[in-house]
Amino acid sequence: QVQLVESGGGLVQPGGSLRLSCEASGFSFEYAAIHWFRQAPGKEREGVSCITRTDVDTYYIDSVKGRFTISRDQAKNTAYLQMNSLKPDDTAVYYCAADRLGYVCRNDARSMDYWGKGTLVTVSS
């Protein structure tokens, strides 16, 4: 019954924007650190961003700094990834994941307790 459901992916032109959402249920969302990972075809899954349970800490991979913003709405059990100035290299399946060790951003796929199914982001002209 644990669910993380991503939405908001799609096709966008370079320079465009998308906002991904991750709606959680079946666990204590408010206590978890929420991460966004992405995986392009033939590549390893990489951590893109994360936010701690208290918003004390956030993390962004260098390639998205200044373009992506992670946030969460505890009342809605939902996390977001606002993606601006998108580039073709951002094309990937984006996954949200929850780490119940919620006070830190561990940014390690092996540490995640729950995963969503992913949403595809395609950046292309």
C-alpha positions as CSV (number, residue, x, y, z in Angstrom):
1,Q,0.0,0.0,0.0
2,V,3.0,2.3,0.0
3,Q,2.9,4.4,-3.1
4,L,4.9,7.2,-4.6
5,V,3.3,8.4,-7.8
6,E,5.1,10.7,-10.1
7,S,3.5,13.0,-12.6
8,G,4.3,16.0,-14.7
9,G,6.7,14.5,-17.2
10,G,6.3,15.0,-20.9
11,L,7.9,16.4,-24.0
12,V,9.4,19.8,-23.8
13,Q,11.7,21.9,-26.0
14,P,15.1,22.9,-24.8
15,G,14.9,25.9,-22.6
16,G,11.4,25.0,-21.4
17,S,10.1,24.0,-18.0
18,L,8.3,21.2,-16.3
19,R,7.2,20.6,-12.8
20,L,7.3,17.1,-11.5
21,S,5.1,16.0,-8.6
22,C,5.5,13.0,-6.3
23,E,2.4,12.1,-4.3
24,A,3.1,9.7,-1.4
25,S,0.8,7.5,0.6
26,G,1.1,4.5,2.9
27,F,4.0,5.7,5.0
28,S,5.0,8.7,7.0
29,F,5.9,11.1,4.3
30,E,6.5,13.9,6.6
31,Y,9.4,12.1,8.3
32,A,11.2,11.0,5.1
33,A,13.8,12.6,3.0
34,I,12.5,12.8,-0.6
35,H,14.8,12.3,-3.5
36,W,14.6,12.6,-7.2
37,F,16.6,10.3,-9.3
38,R,16.8,10.0,-13.0
39,Q,17.9,7.3,-15.4
40,A,18.6,7.8,-19.1
41,P,18.8,4.8,-21.5
42,G,22.0,2.9,-21.0
43,K,23.1,4.9,-18.1
44,E,23.2,4.4,-14.3
45,R,20.5,5.9,-12.2
46,E,21.8,9.2,-10.6
47,G,20.6,11.3,-7.8
48,V,19.3,14.6,-9.0
49,S,18.0,16.3,-5.9
50,C,16.7,15.7,-2.4
51,I,15.0,17.5,0.5
52,T,15.0,16.6,4.1
53,R,12.0,16.2,6.3
54,T,12.5,19.6,7.8
55,D,13.7,21.5,4.7
56,V,17.0,22.0,6.6
57,D,19.0,20.4,3.8
58,T,18.6,20.2,0.1
59,Y,20.9,18.7,-2.5
60,Y,21.3,19.2,-6.3
61,I,23.6,17.4,-8.6
62,D,26.0,20.0,-10.2
63,S,24.5,19.7,-13.6
64,V,21.1,21.0,-12.5
65,K,22.1,23.6,-9.9
66,G,20.4,26.9,-10.7
67,R,17.9,25.3,-12.9
68,F,16.0,22.8,-10.7
69,T,14.3,23.4,-7.4
70,I,13.0,20.8,-5.0
71,S,10.2,21.5,-2.6
72,R,7.7,19.6,-0.5
73,D,4.2,20.2,0.9
74,Q,3.9,18.2,4.0
75,A,0.2,18.8,4.3
76,K,-0.3,17.3,0.8
77,N,2.2,14.5,1.1
78,T,3.7,15.7,-2.1
79,A,7.1,16.7,-3.3
80,Y,7.9,18.7,-6.4
81,L,10.8,19.2,-8.7
82,Q,10.6,22.4,-10.7
83,M,12.8,22.1,-13.8
84,N,13.7,25.2,-15.7
85,S,16.0,25.8,-18.7
86,L,15.8,22.2,-19.6
87,K,18.5,20.7,-21.8
88,P,18.5,17.6,-24.0
89,D,20.8,15.9,-21.4
90,D,18.0,16.2,-18.9
91,T,16.1,13.6,-20.9
92,A,15.5,10.6,-18.6
93,V,12.9,8.8,-16.6
94,Y,12.6,10.7,-13.3
95,Y,11.9,8.7,-10.1
96,C,11.0,10.0,-6.7
97,A,12.2,7.9,-3.8
98,A,11.8,8.1,0.0
99,D,14.5,7.5,2.6
100,R,13.0,7.0,6.0
101,L,16.2,8.3,7.5
102,G,14.7,11.7,6.9
103,Y,17.1,14.1,8.6
104,V,19.8,14.0,5.9
105,C,20.1,13.7,2.1
106,R,21.9,10.5,1.5
107,N,21.7,10.7,-2.3
108,D,22.2,7.0,-2.7
109,A,19.8,4.8,-4.4
110,R,20.7,1.9,-2.2
111,S,19.5,3.8,0.8
112,M,16.0,4.4,-0.5
113,D,13.1,2.6,1.1
114,Y,10.4,3.4,-1.4
115,W,10.3,4.2,-5.1
116,G,7.9,5.5,-7.6
117,K,7.4,4.0,-11.0
118,G,8.9,7.0,-12.8
119,T,7.8,9.7,-15.2
120,L,9.5,10.3,-18.6
121,V,10.9,13.7,-19.4
122,T,12.0,14.2,-23.0
123,V,13.8,17.4,-23.9
124,S,14.0,17.7,-27.7
125,S,13.3,20.1,-30.5
